[in-house]
Structure formats: structure tokens, C-alpha cells
Amino acid sequence: MAMVKLNGVRLFYELVGAPGAVPLVLVHGSWDSHHDWDPLMPALREAFQVLRYDRRGHSQSERPTGPGSIREDVADLAALIEYLELAPAWVVGNSFGASIALRLAGEHPGLLRGVVAHEPPLFSLLAEDPDLSPMLADVQSRIRFVVERIESGDHAGGTEAFVETVALGPGTWQTVPPDYQQVMIENAPTFLDEAKDPDAPAFELDWISDFSRPVLLTLGDQSPPIFAPVVTRLSEALPRAEVVTFPGAGHIPHATHPEAYLETVAAFVRRHNMMAADQNLECGA
């Protein structure tokens, strides 16, 4: 475990696994920390060189005094991959972390072997669809309530409201372990930055339409329904996208269904690594 200062911010990171193995970078979502990936680590570190980190404003990484932005998150991820000489790497992102990973694919494709993205909240992709307007308005209203709670100083109430009304569903807050509840409450101010950043939900499909590396887009069939049309829009724009839905899972399948998630992601990465190796052999021949 280490700290490094990049883009003017101290970032906490952990790099484990065999040097020289295929690099896999894990990007957590809103409210979370690098510990979000704990259930996967014993298996991943045996197969890959795994980087996970706390995004700026989260847990052990520095929280700048000014408002943060998704552009800074993308720049941090690019700088961390370059600093640790991991390019080209697989990048796996959950929720807001998936939005960051997809933006990185558009801005710095040379840093990537491929992307795995679970339910990115890129809701601007749905703005022009009148059939989805009521659902989109409802989600935006719920997020505004969360923002109001945080702004009032009620970080615990805002966090609980997010979990139960936006991300996971009614009654789920009590299923979150107390220590992880505390992590989320402490990271609430950074969610406020994300919610107020006009660039955070914005996304143009043209940004990724030329990304030629493999992309796995995943969903949980118990997730809020707003994510499925986002994934559909993305899959139609990406040249090499595949979509997988996890039965019984929701917005954080790596935590609730780690075995199924691990098996799916590892198989996807191995398959495409083998395809790339075969193509290199053919070119060499």
C-alpha cells in the first residue's frame, strides 16, 4: 500500500499480484473506497497484477478543498496507470467508476486493453427519449433529495437515502455492515461534488464510437431500471461491446455476488487476452 501525489492530489493505492502479469485496474463508485473490491482480491491477485485505489476525495486519498470533477477523476486514473507503468491495462469500474473508465477509453485509448463497466450513471444518454422522461425525472428528484440532506449537514441521512432510494432499494441500508456504513457517510461530501458537477452525467457516444478494444457492459436484474437503457445506448455505440446481466444481483454485484462477477469478468479478460496473443502470433508469422 502506498501514497503518490498526482495532479496535485495525494492518492492512496495498492498494487498486488505478480509483476509482469496482465494489469487489472479497479475503479470504485461513489461513496466507496478500495475496500469495495475486497471480496474479489484473493482470486484476482493470483491471476493478475491488480491496482486498486481510493479516488480523490474518498477515504485515504486527499480531499481537495475545492469542488471536484469527473475530469479530474479521469486525469487521476490516467496518471496512476502511467506512473505505475501498467499500460495497456484492463480497467474495471463500478457505477461512477464505470463512467470514469468509459471516459478514459474515449480520451486515452492507448492506456487500455479493454474495459469492464457495471451500470454507469450516464443519464444524459436518455435525455432525448420521451418514453424515459418520467423515470429519469424520478431518479433526478431522488438525487436532489440526497444532495439536500448532505448540504444540510445530515451526511448519515443523505447516505441512507441514496442507498435506499437510488442505488439498492428500500430496506437495504440495514444490510450494509456498520463499518462500511461509516465509510460511505465519511465520503458523502465527495458525492456532493459529483452530483453538482455538470460534466458527471454528460456523455457523447461519439467519444467511444472509435474505441476498438473489447468492452464488457454488465447489469444486475434487480438494479433500478434506469441503468438498462444506458447500457443499451452504450452497447450500440461501442464496436466490440458485450452485455451480461447477473441474475439476482443489483448495483454492486462484485460485493453481493462475487463468485458470479469474478467468473464472468475473469473469463472475458482471459478470452480477449488469448485472442490478442493469437493475433500477435499471426502478425509475427
N, C-alpha and C positions, 0 to 999 in steps of 0.2 A: 504494500500500500504506500502511496506517495502523494506529494503535492507538487504542482507545477504552476507557474504563472504564465498564462497565455492570454493575449488580447487584454492585458491589464487586470486580469482576474485570477485569483488562486483557485485551481481546480483539484479536487481530490479524485484519485483514480487508483485502480487495482489492475495489474496485468499479470495473469497467471497462465499456466499451460506450458507446453514445450516450445522453446524458441525455434522458429523455422516452420512450425505448424501453421495451417491456414488461419489467418486472423479473423476473429469474430468480435464485433463491437456491439455492446448492448446499450441502448439509449432508453432510459426510463421516462415515464409520462409525468403529468402534473402531480404535484403534492408528494412525489415519491423520492426514493434515494436509490443508490446502487444495490441496497439490500433487497429491493424489489425482485431481483433475479436470483436470490439465494436458492430457491428450490431446484434450479437448473445447473448450478455451478459444479457439483461433484461430477456429473456426466460430461458437461461441456469442457471442463479443463483437461479431461482425458483425451479429447479428440481435437481440440483447437487451441490456439493462443487467444485467450479471451481478455478483452478490455471492457471493464465497466467503470462508470464514474458517476459522481454527483454533478448534475448540471448546475450551472451558475445559479446562485440563489437558493440552492437546495442543500440541506443537511451540512456536510463537512466542507463543501465548497463555499467560496466567498459570496456574500450577498452585497452587490454594489448598492450605493446609496440612491442612485437614480433609477428610473423605471427601466426594466429590461425589455428585450425584444426577441422575437424568433430569429431575426437576422443575426443577432449576437450568438444565439444558441448554435446556429448553423456554422458560423465562423469558429466557434469554440470546438465543435466536433471535427471540422476540417483541420484545425491547428493541432489538435490532440493526435489525430491519425498521422499527420506529418511529423510531429515531434517524436513520436514513438516508432516511426519508420514502419508502419503497418500497411501502407498502401501497396497494392489494392486489397481492401478488406471487405468482408461481408458486414453489413450494418443491419442490426435487428432493433426495431423501435416499436414501442407500445404507445398508443394514444397520441399525446402531444409529441412524444419521442418519435413516433412514426411520421408525423408531419415534418419534423426536423430531418429525418432520414430521406424523405422524398424530396425535400428542398435541396439537400446535399446532392442527390442524384442529378438534379437539374443544373446545379451550379458548379459542381466539381465531380463529374462522372469518372474522371481518371483515378479518383481515390477509391473507387468501389469495384468489387467483383459482382455484387448484387445486393438486393435489399429484401428484407422481410418486414412487412408493415402491418400491424394489427389496429384496425379501426381508427385511422387518423381523423381528427375532428375538423376536416376541411369543408366546413358547411357552406362556404361561398360557392362551391360547385353546384349547390342545389337552389341557388337564389332565383334562377330564371324559370324554375319549374312550378307552375301554379298549383299543381296537384300536391306538391310537398310543402306549400306555404304554411298551412296550419301546423304541421308537425315541426317545421323549422321555427315558427314563431313561439311555439310552446317551449322548445328547448332553450331558445334565447331568453324567454321570460324566466325560466328556472335558473339560468346562469346569472341573470341580473339580480335575482334574489340572493344568490350565494355572494355575489360581489357586495351587495348592500350589507350583508351580515359581517363580512370581513372589514369593510370600511367603517362599520360602527364599533369595531374592536372585538366583536364576537367571533374569534377565529374558530373556536370549537363548534359553535353553532353553524357557521358557514361551511366548515368541513363536513359535518354530519349531513347538512342539506345537500351538498354536492354528491356525496356517496349515495344517498337515498333517492334523490330526485333527478340526478343527471347521469351518473355513471353505472351504479349497480342495482338500484331498485329499493323499494320500501323494506324496512326491517334488516337491511344488510349491515348497517353501521355496527350493530351489536355483535356481528360475526367477525369484525376486524379485531385482531389481537390488540390489547391495550397499548403495548409498546409501539405498534405500528400506527395506531390512532394518534399517538403523541407526535410521531414523525410527520404525519400529514398536517396536524394542527400547526406545528412549528414552521412548515413550509407554505402555509396559507398565504402569506404576503406575496410570494412569488407567483401564485396563481392569479392574484390581483393584477400583477403586471401583464401576465399572459392574456387575461380577459380584456384588458384595456388596450392591448397592442392591436392597432387596426390591421397590421400585416399578418397576425397569427392565423386567422381563419381564411385569409386570402390565398388563392392558388389558381394558377393558369395551367390548363392541361398542356399548352404548348411548351411549358417548361420541361416536361418529361417525355414528350412525344418522340424525341430522338434518343432517349436513353436505351441503349441496345443490350444492356446486361439483364439477367433474369431477375424478376421481382415476384415474390410471394405475398399476396394480399390475403389476410385472414380475418375471419369474423367469428363471433360466438352466436349461436342461435337463440341465446337468452339475453342478448345485448339490447339496449334501446334501439328501436327500428330506424332511427335517423342515420346509423352508420352504414347500413346495407346499400342505399343508393349512392353514398360517397364512394364506396368500394367499386360499385358498378361503373361509375364515371371514370375512375382511375384505371380500371382494368381495360376499358375500351380505348384508352389513350396510350397505354404502355405497350410497346411492341412484343414483349416477352413476359407478359403477366400471367400468373396462375392464381386462382382463388380457391381457398379451402375454408370450410365452415366447421367449427368444432361443436359437436353435439353436446348440449347440456352446459356449455360454457358461456361466459359473458365477456366483460370488457377487459379482464385480466386473466386470460387462460393460462399463462405461464405460472400463475400463483394458484389458481383453483384446479387446473387440470394439467399439471406439469408434465406428466408422462406422455400424454397425447400431444401436447405442444412440442415437447422436446423431440419426440419421434418424427413429427411432421417437418419441423424446421431442419433437423439434422439430415433427414433423408433428402430434402430439397437441396440443401447445400452440397451434400456428397454427390448427388446425381449431376449437378451442374459443374462441380469441380472435375468430375470424371469426364464429362463432355468436353470441357475446356482442355483437359490434358490430352484427350484423343485428338482434338483439333490441332493442338500444338505438334503432336507427333506426325500427323498428316502433313502439316506445313513443313516440318523438318525433313520429311521423306521426299 
